[in-house]
Amino acid sequence: KEDSTGGVCTCVVTGVPVGLGEPCFDKLEAELAKGMMSLPATKGFEVGEGFNAGRMLGSANNDLFEAGGDGLLKCKTNHAGGTLGGISSGENLVMRVAIKPASSISQDQETVTFDGQAHTLSVKGRHDPCVLPRAPPLLEGMAAITVMDACMRQRARSGGPLKTLAQAAKEEERAAKCARLA
């Protein structure tokens, strides 16, 4: 058909420390959206249930808490996609990015010149019918940069190490084992 198509790419970041981001202007999901939307061909961004959350009931969308180890809480579900109130929950960050169809297609397209005169745009040569397969390394890189930036901000504020839910669970397990041996 000499046309192009777009698609949606999912990106998941694991091992995210608890407490990254801010509750207002520097929300972690807002920083991720800003980074992802700065990449070429991106036209949409959602985190967690995203737009599907607009069709859910609160009882189905809420992420309920349970003990996560070392005094931290974890969520039984991850509908929010790893952030709550703009701050990382320690769960996986789950986001989806929409990639538009490539505009360079082999079909003739009616347009106008800068002067408003009718013109037929005819693109020649080989062009990708879908740029989506090129997106994952860009999305992964932008997610890594954004999360690392949030880690450095948090580390500068707290002065101490950051904890992941997995680290907290191991520390609690180790403390319980020591208590049993004592």
TAFEN-V472469 format. One record per pair of residues at least 24 apart in sequence whose ideal C-beta (glycine too) atoms are under 6 Angstrom apart, sorted by the first residue. I is the first residue (numbers start at 1). GAP is how many residues later the second one is. D is the distance in whole Angstrom. If there is no record, write none. Layout:
BEGIN
I|GAP|D + I|GAP|D
END
This chain:
BEGIN
2|104|4 + 2|105|5 + 3|102|5 + 4|97|4 + 4|98|4 + 4|101|5 + 4|125|5 + 5|96|5 + 5|125|5 + 6|93|5 + 6|94|5 + 6|95|4 + 7|92|6 + 7|125|4 + 8|88|5 + 8|90|5 + 9|88|5 + 9|126|5 + 9|130|6 + 10|86|5 + 11|84|5 + 11|128|4 + 11|132|5 + 12|80|5 + 12|82|5 + 13|80|4 + 13|130|5 + 13|134|6 + 14|78|5 + 15|149|5 + 16|72|5 + 16|77|5 + 17|145|4 + 17|147|5 + 18|54|6 + 18|72|4 + 18|145|6 + 20|68|4 + 20|130|4 + 20|134|5 + 21|65|5 + 21|66|5 + 21|67|6 + 21|129|6 + 22|64|6 + 23|62|5 + 23|63|5 + 27|59|3 + 28|55|5 + 28|60|5 + 28|122|6 + 29|54|5 + 31|115|5 + 32|114|5 + 35|107|4 + 35|111|5 + 36|61|5 + 36|106|6 + 39|99|5 + 41|58|5 + 41|59|5 + 41|90|5 + 42|55|5 + 43|55|5 + 43|57|5 + 44|54|3 + 45|52|6 + 46|50|5 + 47|34|4 + 47|48|5 + 48|31|5 + 48|32|5 + 48|33|3 + 48|46|6 + 49|30|5 + 68|97|5 + 69|99|4 + 69|100|4 + 69|103|4 + 70|98|4 + 70|101|5 + 70|102|5 + 72|96|5 + 74|91|5 + 90|75|4 + 97|42|6 + 99|33|5 + 99|36|5 + 102|26|6 + 102|29|5
END
